[in-house]
Amino acid sequence: MPSTGPAAPPLYESAPLTIPRTGASMTLMELAGASGLGEDELGELERFGLLVGRRVGSNVYYDEDALLVANLAAGFMRYGVEARHLRMYKVAAEREATFFEQVVMPMLKQRNPQARRQAGDTLSELSRLGQSLRSAMLRQALRQYIEGA
């Protein structure tokens, strides 16, 4: 039986805009323990806008998104990548979000529940498409290293 070659990568990844909410609320010290990063490293992530906490009185608390960012940053840091290098991901995400906002703004201006649901569904779909397109572009850009490995 002839080989059909490698399977095509899936067009859609899981819902990139959805993260299970656990009600996590961690201090910087707790976030450091959970992520394996030091408070100085977390401070650098915060300084470059990658890590965002919620101020309650005199304390700052971090949620699931912050833990995910800290864990991902820790993975990069194992390869010598510093917080300042990761800023490009934040900038790219902000630009993508602005573009998506332009697409869904007409739906949101309708101010009815069905249009809001449609806007949410559209954002999820655009996000999945964007994630798949970024992966494809990255594969193309790194093909010489991937295929030569």
N, C-alpha and C positions, 0 to 999 in steps of 0.2 A: 504494500500500500504506500503510495507516494506521500512524502512529508508535506504538510500544508504550511510549514514555516512557523515562526513564532506567533503566538496569539497576539492580536492587536490589543494595545492597552485600552482599558475601559474609558469610554468617553466621559463618564461622570464619576467623580469620586463621591464619597459620602457627603452629606450636607455640610459644606464648609462654614456656613454661618451659624450652625447650631452646635452648642456645647451643653452637655447635661449640667443642669444647675443643681448643685448639692447644698447650696446655702453656705459654702465655705466663706469664712471670714478670718483671715490670718494676719497676725502682726508681721512686721518685717523679720523678726527673729524666727517666727514659726515658718514663714515662707522660705527663709534660708535653710532651715532644717528639712523642709519638705522637698526642696529643689536641689540641695547639695551645694548651692552657691553661698559664698560669703556675703555678709551684709555690704561690704565694699562693692562687690560685683553687682549686687542688686541695686545699690545706689547708682552705679554707672548706667545700668539699664534704665533706671528712672530718669537720670539726667538726660539721656538721649531720647526720652519720650516713649520707650518701648514698654515700660512697666508703669501701670497706672493704679494708684491706690485711691481709696475713698476715705476722706477725712471725717471723723466723727469726734467732735470735741478736740482734744489735744492728741488723739491717736489716729494713725492711718491703718486701714485694713485693706487686705488684698483678697480678691475672689478667685474663681476657677480660671478665668482668663489670665490673670496674673500668674497663677501657678503654671499654666500651660506655657506661657511666654518664658517664664524662668526655666522651666525644664528644657524647652527647645534651645534657649540661649546657652544653657549648660552643655548641651550636646555640641553646639558650635564651639564653645570655649575649650572643649577637649581637644580641638584641632588648632588652638591658638587664635581663634577669631575673637576679637574684642567687641564690646558693646557698640562702639562707634562704627564698626564695620556693619553691624546689623541694622543700622539706621536706614539703609537703603530699602529694607523690607517695609518699614513704616511709611516711608515716603511713597513707595510704589502702591501700598494699600490705600493710602489717603487719596492718591490720584485716581485709583480705580473706583473708590467709593464716590468721589465727586462725579465721575463719568456715569456710574450707575444711578446716582441721584437725578441726573439730568434725564435719564430714560424713564424713571418712575414718577417724576414730579407731576406730569399731567394726570396720572392716576390718583395721586394724593390730593390734588386740588379738587377732585370731585367730592371729597368729604363724605363718602358713604362706605359702609362696612364692606360691601362687595369689592369696591375699588381698592380699599386698603388691603384686603386679602390678596387681590390680584397683584398689587404692588409687592407684597411680601413674597408671593410665589415667583414673581419676576426677578426679584433680588436674589432669591435662592438659585434660580435657573442661571442667571447671569454669572453668579459666583461660581457655580459648578463649571460652566463653560470657560470662564476665565482661568480657573484652576487647571483645567485640562489643556487649555491653550498654552499657559505658562509652562506646564510640564513638557508639552511637545516642543516648544521653542527652546527650552533648556536641553532637551535631548538632542535637538539639531545642533545647538551651539557646542555641545560637549561630545558629539558623535565620535570624533577622532580619538578621544580618550576612552570612551565606553567600549567601542569596537576593538580598540587595540589592547584592551586589558585582558 
